[in-house]
Amino acid sequence: MASSELELEKMPYQKFKDSPTIKYYTDWATFDELLGYMPEGTVGWIDIGTLKKSPTILLKPDGFEYSGINDIGVEKFSRNALKLYDLSEGKVYAKHFLRIDKYISLLIKEGEKRNVKLAIIPPKKGSSSHHLSIKLERSASLNLEVIYAPISESSLSSFTLEIDGEGENKIKILNLVKAPNNSPFFYETRILGRGKDDISVRTATSGGIIHNRADIVILGSMSKANIKALSLVTNNNRADLTTNILNDSSQGIAEILVRGINAGGEIVHRGTLKAETNSIESENKLRSYLIKTSKNSINHSVPILEITTNLIKTAEHSTDISDIPEDILFYLSSRGLKREEAVFLLTQSMLIDMVEDLFENSNEAIEWSNNFLKNIRL
């Protein structure tokens, strides 16, 4: 084994910077093992997205394809290519990036608006790794939809996304993950906004062994950062969600809202909202609600609120881990609904609440949510 490989194997899975609680949850060993194998075969995918007839990027085990995009860049990967990640963060990060030969980049020019759909197509065996870097010039807008929905059980796909804005940017990310049973998926997003930005990351996951992390940093003044997530797990599936916002924007607004419905699996949510020195007159809110619908469900919630200035306007955080509320069950059962139907309606309402502004009317939102929730038994 070469010295560089020995050094890689000696690396810890992560550095414990903000909270030692992190070490108890992420199943790094599973991702570490699978990243040691090359991809074999391809699994098809289902388009569960909301964007229609949009430019599309397909990340495949043996490369990538794109249509409707003429200015996408294909770059040779090097450590210097990373703006918001660092290989020294941990062994899995390092293995992920060192497997990448080429990555894709996209520049959205000043004042330009882009809609992009990205689908991640996993291998049947082994693992595949991809990275996308997006740069937004001032006043540019991005509406990006990331889809991971293999039609059958698959092996590991790892994907990292970094978005760097110059300021006054509007960024919307919608992550839709619908994984069969034990299919593993490793996906992280990092976004930097430099002032007067409106940044939104929304994530819906179902099934699989999912590691999903979103980090947003807002600087300057009057920026908004919003993270919403809904995780659905059944039958020993696992969802590991990390949502972090660093608010260093004066009069900035930062909000994290994570919900989960657990029917026999495990949900972990770790959320950190940090109001830094420059976040004068800012508003900060972190909330987590994880609901169990079966006795063998396991939920963990670790909300962390860090305030480094006493000049903010508001700062609040809350978490709730409980069984499905009895008052909701009673109300819906009094209207003739069975327990399973009540759970479905509760789940659907949470899902629609997260994406309703993407549709022209409520009927379209309901139709899409029915499609996403198809064959999910909660």
VEXDREN-2710 file (C-alpha; in Angstrom, 1 decimal):
% VEXDREN-2710
k/r/px/py/pz
1/MET/0.0/0.0/0.0
2/ALA/1.4/3.4/-1.0
3/SER/2.2/6.0/1.7
4/SER/-0.6/8.3/0.5
5/GLU/-3.1/5.4/0.9
6/LEU/-1.8/4.6/4.4
7/GLU/-2.3/8.3/5.4
8/LEU/-5.8/8.2/4.0
9/GLU/-6.7/5.1/6.0
10/LYS/-5.4/6.8/9.2
11/MET/-7.6/9.8/8.7
12/PRO/-10.6/10.1/11.1
13/TYR/-14.1/10.1/9.7
14/GLN/-14.6/13.6/10.8
15/LYS/-13.2/16.4/12.9
16/PHE/-15.3/17.2/16.0
17/LYS/-15.5/20.9/15.8
18/ASP/-18.8/22.0/17.1
19/SER/-20.4/19.1/18.9
20/PRO/-19.2/15.6/19.9
21/THR/-22.7/14.4/19.5
22/ILE/-22.1/14.0/15.8
23/LYS/-19.9/10.9/16.3
24/TYR/-22.8/8.8/17.6
25/TYR/-24.9/8.9/14.5
26/THR/-23.4/8.9/11.0
27/ASP/-22.7/5.4/9.7
28/TRP/-19.4/6.5/8.1
29/ALA/-18.1/2.9/7.9
30/THR/-20.8/1.9/5.4
31/PHE/-19.9/4.7/3.0
32/ASP/-16.2/4.1/3.6
33/GLU/-16.4/0.5/2.6
34/LEU/-18.5/1.1/-0.6
35/LEU/-16.2/3.9/-1.7
36/GLY/-13.5/1.2/-2.1
37/TYR/-15.2/-0.4/-5.0
38/MET/-15.5/0.7/-8.6
39/PRO/-19.0/1.0/-10.2
40/GLU/-20.5/-1.9/-12.0
41/GLY/-23.7/-1.6/-14.1
42/THR/-26.4/1.0/-14.0
43/VAL/-29.8/1.3/-12.4
44/GLY/-32.6/3.2/-14.1
45/TRP/-34.3/6.2/-12.5
46/ILE/-37.8/7.7/-12.1
47/ASP/-38.4/11.4/-12.8
48/ILE/-40.2/12.5/-9.6
49/GLY/-39.4/16.2/-10.1
50/THR/-41.5/19.3/-10.5
51/LEU/-39.6/20.9/-13.3
52/LYS/-40.8/20.0/-16.8
53/LYS/-38.9/20.5/-20.0
54/SER/-35.9/22.0/-18.2
55/PRO/-32.2/21.6/-19.1
56/THR/-31.1/18.3/-17.6
57/ILE/-27.8/16.9/-16.3
58/LEU/-27.5/13.2/-15.8
59/LEU/-24.8/12.0/-13.4
60/LYS/-24.1/8.4/-14.4
61/PRO/-21.7/5.8/-13.0
62/ASP/-19.4/6.1/-16.0
63/GLY/-19.6/9.9/-16.5
64/PHE/-22.3/12.4/-17.2
65/GLU/-24.6/13.7/-20.0
66/TYR/-26.5/16.9/-20.4
67/SER/-29.1/18.4/-22.7
68/GLY/-30.3/21.9/-23.1
69/ILE/-27.2/23.4/-21.6
70/ASN/-24.5/24.7/-24.0
71/ASP/-22.1/26.4/-21.5
72/ILE/-21.5/23.7/-19.0
73/GLY/-17.8/23.1/-18.1
74/VAL/-16.0/19.8/-17.8
75/GLU/-13.0/20.3/-15.6
76/LYS/-10.1/18.2/-14.4
77/PHE/-10.5/17.7/-10.7
78/SER/-7.8/18.9/-8.3
79/ARG/-7.8/20.0/-4.7
80/ASN/-7.7/23.6/-5.8
81/ALA/-11.0/23.2/-7.5
82/LEU/-12.8/23.1/-4.2
83/LYS/-14.0/26.4/-2.8
84/LEU/-16.3/25.3/0.1
85/TYR/-15.0/21.8/0.8
86/ASP/-11.7/20.5/2.2
87/LEU/-10.2/17.0/1.8
88/SER/-8.9/17.2/5.4
89/GLU/-12.5/17.2/6.8
90/GLY/-12.4/13.4/7.0
91/LYS/-11.7/10.1/5.4
92/VAL/-15.0/9.7/3.5
93/TYR/-14.8/13.2/2.1
94/ALA/-11.2/12.5/1.0
95/LYS/-12.1/9.2/-0.7
96/HIS/-15.1/10.8/-2.4
97/PHE/-13.1/13.6/-4.0
98/LEU/-10.0/11.5/-4.8
99/ARG/-12.2/9.2/-6.9
100/ILE/-13.3/12.0/-9.1
101/ASP/-11.3/12.5/-12.3
102/LYS/-13.5/15.2/-13.8
103/TYR/-16.2/17.4/-12.4
104/ILE/-18.8/19.7/-14.0
105/SER/-19.1/23.5/-13.5
106/LEU/-21.7/26.0/-14.4
107/LEU/-21.4/29.8/-14.6
108/ILE/-24.7/31.8/-14.3
109/LYS/-24.0/35.3/-15.6
110/GLU/-25.2/38.6/-14.1
111/GLY/-28.9/39.0/-14.1
112/GLU/-29.4/35.6/-15.7
113/LYS/-32.1/33.1/-14.6
114/ARG/-31.6/29.4/-14.9
115/ASN/-33.8/26.3/-14.3
116/VAL/-31.8/23.0/-14.1
117/LYS/-32.8/19.4/-13.4
118/LEU/-30.1/17.1/-12.2
119/ALA/-30.6/13.3/-11.9
120/ILE/-28.2/11.0/-10.1
121/ILE/-28.1/7.5/-11.6
122/PRO/-26.5/5.0/-9.3
123/PRO/-24.5/1.9/-10.1
124/LYS/-25.9/-1.6/-9.5
125/LYS/-22.7/-2.5/-7.6
126/GLY/-19.8/-0.6/-6.2
127/SER/-20.0/3.2/-6.0
128/SER/-19.8/6.3/-8.1
129/SER/-18.8/9.8/-7.1
130/HIS/-19.6/13.2/-8.7
131/HIS/-19.1/16.9/-7.9
132/LEU/-20.9/20.0/-9.3
133/SER/-19.6/23.6/-8.8
134/ILE/-21.9/26.5/-9.6
135/LYS/-20.9/30.2/-9.7
136/LEU/-23.5/32.9/-9.7
137/GLU/-22.5/36.4/-10.8
138/ARG/-24.4/39.4/-9.1
139/SER/-28.2/39.3/-9.4
140/ALA/-28.2/35.9/-11.1
141/SER/-30.9/33.3/-10.1
142/LEU/-30.8/29.5/-10.0
143/ASN/-33.7/27.0/-9.6
144/LEU/-32.0/23.6/-9.3
145/GLU/-33.8/20.3/-8.8
146/VAL/-31.7/17.3/-7.7
147/ILE/-33.3/13.8/-8.1
148/TYR/-32.2/10.5/-6.7
149/ALA/-34.9/7.9/-7.4
150/PRO/-33.5/4.5/-8.7
151/ILE/-36.1/2.0/-9.9
152/SER/-34.5/-0.9/-8.0
153/GLU/-32.0/-1.5/-5.2
154/SER/-28.6/-0.1/-6.0
155/SER/-25.2/0.6/-4.6
156/LEU/-23.6/3.9/-3.4
157/SER/-23.8/7.2/-5.1
158/SER/-21.9/10.1/-3.5
159/PHE/-22.5/13.6/-4.7
160/THR/-21.3/17.0/-3.5
161/LEU/-22.6/20.4/-4.7
162/GLU/-21.1/23.8/-4.0
163/ILE/-22.7/27.1/-5.0
164/ASP/-20.8/30.4/-4.7
165/GLY/-22.8/33.7/-5.2
166/GLU/-21.4/37.2/-5.7
167/GLY/-24.5/38.8/-4.1
168/GLU/-28.1/39.7/-4.7
169/ASN/-28.7/36.1/-5.8
170/LYS/-31.9/34.1/-5.7
171/ILE/-31.1/30.4/-5.2
172/LYS/-33.7/27.6/-4.9
173/ILE/-32.6/24.0/-4.4
174/LEU/-35.1/21.1/-4.3
175/ASN/-33.7/17.7/-3.4
176/LEU/-36.0/14.7/-4.0
177/VAL/-34.7/11.4/-2.7
178/LYS/-36.8/8.2/-3.1
179/ALA/-34.5/5.2/-2.5
180/PRO/-35.4/1.5/-2.4
181/ASN/-34.9/-0.2/0.9
182/ASN/-31.2/-0.5/1.7
183/SER/-29.8/1.7/-1.2
184/PRO/-27.2/4.1/0.2
185/PHE/-26.9/7.7/-0.9
186/PHE/-24.4/10.3/0.3
187/TYR/-25.2/13.9/-0.7
188/GLU/-24.0/17.3/0.6
189/THR/-24.7/20.9/-0.4
190/ARG/-22.7/24.0/0.5
191/ILE/-23.8/27.5/-0.4
192/LEU/-22.1/30.9/0.1
193/GLY/-24.1/34.1/-0.2
194/ARG/-22.4/37.5/0.0
195/GLY/-25.3/39.9/0.7
196/LYS/-29.0/40.6/-0.2
197/ASP/-29.5/37.0/-1.1
198/ASP/-32.6/34.8/-1.0
199/ILE/-31.4/31.2/-0.5
200/SER/-33.7/28.2/-0.1
201/VAL/-32.9/24.5/0.3
202/ARG/-35.7/22.0/0.5
203/THR/-35.3/18.3/0.8
204/ALA/-37.7/15.3/0.8
205/THR/-36.3/11.9/1.4
206/SER/-37.8/8.4/1.6
207/GLY/-36.3/5.0/2.1
208/GLY/-32.7/3.9/1.8
209/ILE/-29.7/4.7/3.9
210/ILE/-29.4/8.4/3.4
211/HIS/-26.8/10.9/4.5
212/ASN/-27.8/14.4/3.5
213/ARG/-26.2/17.6/4.7
214/ALA/-26.9/21.2/3.8
215/ASP/-24.7/24.2/4.8
216/ILE/-25.5/27.8/4.1
217/VAL/-23.4/30.8/4.9
218/ILE/-24.9/34.3/4.5
219/LEU/-22.8/37.5/4.7
220/GLY/-23.3/41.2/4.0
221/SER/-26.7/42.5/4.8
222/MET/-30.4/41.6/4.4
223/SER/-29.9/38.1/3.3
224/LYS/-32.3/35.2/3.8
225/ALA/-31.4/31.5/4.2
226/ASN/-34.1/28.9/4.6
227/ILE/-33.7/25.1/5.0
228/LYS/-36.8/22.8/5.1
229/ALA/-36.6/19.0/5.1
230/LEU/-39.1/16.1/5.4
231/SER/-37.8/12.6/5.9
232/LEU/-39.9/9.4/5.7
233/VAL/-38.5/6.1/6.8
234/THR/-39.8/2.6/7.1
235/ASN/-38.6/-1.0/7.5
236/ASN/-35.2/-0.3/9.1
237/ASN/-34.4/2.5/6.6
238/ARG/-32.1/5.3/7.9
239/ALA/-32.1/9.1/7.3
240/ASP/-29.2/11.1/8.7
241/LEU/-29.9/14.8/8.1
242/THR/-27.6/17.7/9.0
243/THR/-28.8/21.3/8.4
244/ASN/-26.5/24.2/9.2
245/ILE/-26.8/27.9/8.7
246/LEU/-24.1/30.5/9.6
247/ASN/-25.8/33.9/9.7
248/ASP/-23.3/36.7/9.5
249/SER/-25.6/39.1/7.7
250/SER/-27.0/42.2/9.3
251/GLN/-30.8/42.2/9.3
252/GLY/-30.5/38.6/8.0
253/ILE/-33.2/36.0/8.3
254/ALA/-32.2/32.4/8.9
255/GLU/-34.6/29.5/9.5
256/ILE/-34.4/25.7/9.7
257/LEU/-37.4/23.5/9.8
258/VAL/-37.0/19.7/9.8
259/ARG/-39.9/17.2/10.0
260/GLY/-39.8/13.4/10.0
261/ILE/-42.3/10.5/9.9
262/ASN/-40.8/7.3/11.2
263/ALA/-42.5/3.9/10.7
264/GLY/-39.9/1.4/11.9
265/GLY/-36.6/3.0/10.9
266/GLU/-34.2/5.6/12.3
267/ILE/-34.1/9.4/11.7
268/VAL/-31.3/11.6/13.0
269/HIS/-31.5/15.4/12.7
270/ARG/-28.6/17.6/13.7
271/GLY/-29.1/21.3/13.1
272/THR/-26.9/24.2/14.0
273/LEU/-27.9/27.8/13.5
274/LYS/-25.1/30.2/14.4
275/ALA/-25.6/34.0/14.6
276/GLU/-22.2/35.6/14.1
277/THR/-20.9/39.0/15.2
278/ASN/-22.2/40.9/12.2
279/SER/-25.7/39.5/12.4
280/ILE/-27.1/42.6/14.0
281/GLU/-30.9/42.8/14.1
282/SER/-31.1/39.4/12.5
283/GLU/-33.9/36.8/13.0
284/ASN/-32.9/33.2/13.7
285/LYS/-35.2/30.1/14.1
286/LEU/-34.4/26.4/14.3
287/ARG/-37.2/23.8/14.7
288/SER/-37.4/20.0/14.5
289/TYR/-40.4/17.7/14.7
290/LEU/-39.9/14.0/14.5
291/ILE/-43.0/11.7/14.7
292/LYS/-43.1/8.0/15.4
293/THR/-45.9/5.8/13.9
294/SER/-44.6/2.5/15.2
295/LYS/-43.0/1.3/18.5
296/ASN/-39.7/0.2/16.9
297/SER/-39.0/3.6/15.4
298/ILE/-35.8/5.5/16.6
299/ASN/-35.6/9.3/16.4
300/HIS/-32.7/11.6/17.4
301/SER/-32.8/15.4/17.4
302/VAL/-29.8/17.6/18.2
303/PRO/-30.7/21.3/17.7
304/ILE/-27.9/23.7/18.4
305/LEU/-28.3/27.5/18.6
306/GLU/-25.1/29.6/18.9
307/ILE/-25.3/33.3/19.4
308/THR/-22.1/35.5/19.4
309/THR/-23.7/38.9/19.6
310/ASN/-26.4/40.4/21.8
311/LEU/-27.7/42.7/19.1
312/ILE/-29.9/40.2/17.2
313/LYS/-33.7/40.7/17.0
314/THR/-34.8/37.1/17.7
315/ALA/-33.3/33.7/18.3
316/GLU/-35.3/30.6/19.1
317/HIS/-35.0/26.8/18.8
318/SER/-37.3/23.9/19.6
319/THR/-37.5/20.2/19.1
320/ASP/-40.3/17.6/19.5
321/ILE/-40.0/13.9/19.4
322/SER/-43.3/12.1/19.9
323/ASP/-45.9/9.7/18.7
324/ILE/-48.4/10.9/16.1
325/PRO/-50.5/13.5/17.9
326/GLU/-53.7/11.9/19.3
327/ASP/-55.7/15.1/18.7
328/ILE/-55.0/14.8/15.0
329/LEU/-55.9/11.1/14.9
330/PHE/-59.1/11.8/16.8
331/TYR/-60.1/14.7/14.5
332/LEU/-59.5/12.7/11.3
333/SER/-61.0/9.5/12.6
334/SER/-64.2/11.4/13.6
335/ARG/-64.5/12.2/9.9
336/GLY/-64.4/8.6/8.9
337/LEU/-60.7/8.1/8.2
338/LYS/-58.7/5.1/9.2
339/ARG/-55.3/5.5/11.0
340/GLU/-53.3/4.8/7.8
341/GLU/-55.3/7.4/5.9
342/ALA/-54.8/9.9/8.7
343/VAL/-51.0/9.4/8.7
344/PHE/-51.0/9.7/4.9
345/LEU/-52.9/13.0/5.0
346/LEU/-50.5/14.4/7.7
347/THR/-47.5/13.4/5.7
348/GLN/-49.0/14.8/2.5
349/SER/-49.7/18.1/4.2
350/MET/-46.1/18.4/5.4
351/LEU/-44.8/17.6/1.9
352/ILE/-47.1/20.1/0.2
353/ASP/-46.3/22.8/2.7
354/MET/-42.6/22.5/1.6
355/VAL/-43.2/22.7/-2.2
356/GLU/-46.5/24.4/-2.8
357/ASP/-45.0/27.6/-4.1
358/LEU/-43.5/25.6/-7.0
359/PHE/-46.9/24.9/-8.5
360/GLU/-49.4/27.1/-10.2
361/ASN/-52.3/25.7/-8.1
362/SER/-53.0/23.3/-5.2
363/ASN/-54.4/20.6/-7.5
364/GLU/-51.0/20.3/-9.2
365/ALA/-49.2/20.1/-5.8
366/ILE/-51.6/17.4/-4.6
367/GLU/-51.1/15.4/-7.8
368/TRP/-47.3/15.6/-7.5
369/SER/-47.4/14.7/-3.8
370/ASN/-49.5/11.6/-4.5
371/ASN/-46.9/10.5/-7.0
372/PHE/-44.0/11.0/-4.6
373/LEU/-45.8/9.2/-1.8
374/LYS/-46.8/6.3/-4.0
375/ASN/-45.9/2.9/-2.5
376/ILE/-44.7/4.4/0.8
377/ARG/-46.3/2.7/3.7
378/LEU/-46.2/4.8/6.9
END
